[in-house]
Amino acid sequence: MIPSTLEYTKATSLDEALAAVKAGARPLAGGMSLMPMMRLRLAAPGAVVDLGGVPELVGICEDGDEIAVGAMTTHRSVANDPLIRQHCHVVAQAAAGVGSMTIRNRGTIGGSLAHADPHGDLPAAILAAGGAVIVRGSGGERRIDVGDLITSYLTTSLAEDELITQVRLPKGAGQSAYAKFHRRAIDWSIVGVGVSIGANGVRAAAIGVGDRPMRLSAFESVLNGGGSLDDAIAQAGEGLSPLGDLDGSTEYKLHLVGVLAGQAHAEASSR
C-alpha cells in the first residue's frame, strides 16, 4: 500500500528538529517501525521530520557514572560499543538481537523507546539496567526514568513537542544479561527478560507480558530478600496477566517468564 501524502523535512540541527516537532511534524528516526506503519496506513502523519541529519543525536560517551547514548545511535553501534558491553551488558546483548542486520544498521535506540512496542527488547533491557532518557521540548530539558516513559501500548509520557535526545545507562550494570524466546531470529520476542545484578540488588524486567515493559517485582523480592533462585523463578510471573493469543496462552507466557528470568540471572551471575 502507498503511504498518504505528507510533508517531509530533514533537520540538520536539534533546534530545527524541535521546531518542526512543535509545528506538528512526526519525528522519523531509523524508520524501521514508522515506515511500515505508514505503508499500511496504520499511521498517517501530515508531516515528518527526519532526524538522520542531526549530529547532536549520535554518539556514545562516558559521563560520570553513566554512559550517554545519543538517541539516533543505531542498534548495531550500541551492540558493538565496548563501554556498553563492559558496563551495561544487558543493553548491548538486547541490541545485538534486534531484528535483522538491516534493522540493526538503521534502527535507533531512541526510536525504539519512543515507539514503545510492548514486544521491543531494548525497553525491557534498559528498564532492567535502571536506565533513563533525556528529553527536550519547548518546556526545556528533563530526565525520565524508562519505567515512567512507556505508559501503555505504543504510548509514552513524552509531550507532543518533546524529543528523546539521549539515553542514559548506568555503568554499574555490567553483571547483567538478556534472554528471550522467539520463533525466528528476525521475529519480535514472544517473551524477553533482562536481569541486572548490582550494588542495590537484582533488577529484572520483561516484555511480552503486558502493554509495556514490566518489572518482575516478585522475582526481585525473593532474590533481594535472600531467597533461592528456584523460589524466585517459581514466583517470577506473580502479578502479571499476559494475554493469551496466537503466540501462546497466558499460562505458557508465564512459564516463559520464569524460564527466561532464570537463564538471564544465571548468565548475569557468571559475568
N, C-alpha and C positions, 0 to 999 in steps of 0.2 A: 504494500500500500504506500502511496506517496504522502509525505507529511503535508500539513496545511501550510499556506503561505505565511511567512514570518519575516521580521526584520532582523538582520544579522549584524552584529558589531564585534570587532576583535579589539579588545582593550590592550593597550601597551603599558599601562601602569595601574597600580592598585586604585588610585584616585579615579581614573577613567572607569574602571570596573564598578566601583562603588556608585558612581554617578549613574551608570546605566542600570544597575540593580534598583537604585532609588526611583528611577523613571519607569520601572516595571518590567525590565528585562529578566529573563530566567538565566541564571548562571549555567554555563556549559564548561565542564571540566574536561575529563577524558572522553566523555560522550558514550561510554560503554553501557550505561543504563538509560540515560535520557534519549539517545537517538533511537534505540529500538522501540521505546515507548511512543516516540513521535511518529515513527513509521506506521505503527499500529493505531495511531490517533488515540492512544490512552493518555497522552499528554499533547496539548496543542497550544503552546505559548505563543503570544503575538510577537514576541521579540526574545532573542537570546543574546547574551554577551559571552564571547569566547575568552576564557581566562588563560589560554595557552601562550599568550604573548606577554604575560605579567611576570617579570623576573623575580620580583619580591616574594612570589609564592612558591618558589622552587628551592630546594636545598635542605641539607641536614647538618646540624652542628650541635656541639655541646653548649649548654647554658647552665652553669652551676651543677646542681644535682639532677638536671633534666636534659633530655635530648629534644631539641626544637626541630620539627619536621615541617617544611613548607607544605601547604595544603595541596599544591599541584605536583608534589613529588609522586612519581609513579610507584606502583606496587613492586615492580622489578627493582627499583632503586632502594626501596625500603627493605626488601628481602635480602639484598646483597650488601647492605651497608654494614661495615664492621662494628660501628658504635652500637647500632640497634641489635645486631646479632649477639654482641657481648653483654650488653646491659639490659636489653628488653627482648629476650629471645622469642617470647610468645608472639610478639607482633611480627618479627621477621619471618617466623615459621608460618603464621597465618597468611602473610602476604605472598609467600612463595607458593602457596597452594591455591591462590585465587584464579579461577577460570583457566583460560588457555594462555599461551605465550603472548598472543596478540593483546589480550585483555590486560595482562600484567605490564606490557610495554606502554599501553595507552591509559589504562585506568589509574586513578589517583586516590591517595589516602583520604584527602578532604572530600572528594566526590563520593566515596563510599560511605562516609559518615553522614554527609548531607542527604544522600539518597535514602538512607535509613531502612533498607530492606531487612526484614526480620530474619532472613537466612544469610545475611552477609557475615563473613568470618571476621573481618577486621574490627567491626564494632565490639564483638564479644571479646576478642583478644585484648583490645585496648582497655575495655572495662575491667577485665581480669587483672591487667597490669596496674590499674589505677590512674589511667591517663586522662587528659583534659584537652580542650580545644581553646584557642584564642580566636575570637570573632570581632569583626569591626563593622560598624554601620554609622548612621547619622548621629546616633547617641554616643559615639565613641567606641572604645575598646573594652571588652570584658572577657573573662575566663569562665568556661562552663565545664564542669566535670562530665565525662562521657555518660555517666549514669543519669545525668539530668538533661542531656542533649536530645536523645531519642525518646520520644514520648509515646509513640504508637506506630502503627503500620505506615511506612513512608512519611512519617511526620516527626518534626523536630521542634525544639523550643526556640529556634532562630527567628528573629523578627524578619519581616518581609524585605527589609533593606540591609540585612546583615550578610556578610560572607565569612566563612571559616578561612582564616589566614594561616594558622599554624596548628599543628597537633603537638602536644607536649607529652612526652613519655618519661616516666621515672627511670633513673639509672639503676635503681635497686631491684629491677625485675628480670635480672639475668637468669635466675634459677626459676625458669618458667617453661611452659610448653603448651602446644595446642594440638588437640586431637579431634578428628571429625569423621563422619560416616556419610558417604555419598555413593551413587551408583557408578558414575564415570568421573574422571579427573576434572572435566570441564563443567560438571553439574554443580548447582547450588548444593550446599550441605543439607542433608536431612536434619541432622543434629550436629553441633560442634561445641566443644568445651575448651575454654582456656583456663589454666591454673598458674598462679604465681605464688611462690613461697618467699617471703621477705621478713624483714625485721619485725613487722607488725602482724606476722602470721600468714595464713593462707587466704588468698582471694581466688574465687572461681566464678566464671560466668559462662552462660550457654546461649546458643541461638537455635532456632527451630522449635522452641517450646512456648512461644508467646508472640505477641505483636511487636516485641522489641528484645534486645539482649537482656537476659535475666541473671541476676546474681544467684548463685547456688548457696543460699543462706544456711540451710541445714548442713550441707557438706562442710562449709567453712566452720560452722559452730562446733561440730563434732571434733574436727581436727584441731581447732584452736583451743578447745577445751580439754585436750589430751586424750581424746578417744582414738580408736583404731581406724585404719584406713578402710577395713572391711565394713565397719559400722557406718563410716561416712559415705561409702559407696551405696550401702543399703538405703540410706536416707537422702541421697543426692537429689531425688526428684520431689521431695516433700514441698508442698506449697505450689507446685507447678501444675498447670492444666493444659497441656498442648492439645490442639485439635487433631482428631483423627481425620485422615484424608488419604489420597492415593499413595502417599509415601509411607503410611503405616498408621496403626491405631494409636490411641493415647497411651495404652499400656506399653506398646512397643517403643515409642519415643522416650517414655520414662525409663525403660530398661536401658536404652542407648545412653541416656544422660549418666547413669551410674557407671556403665562400662567405660565411656569416654573420659569421665572425670577420673576414674582410677588409672587409666592409661596416661592421661596428661600429668597427673600427680606423680606417677612413677617415673616418667621421663624427666619432669622438672627436678625431682629429688636426686636424680643421677647426674645432673649438670654441675 
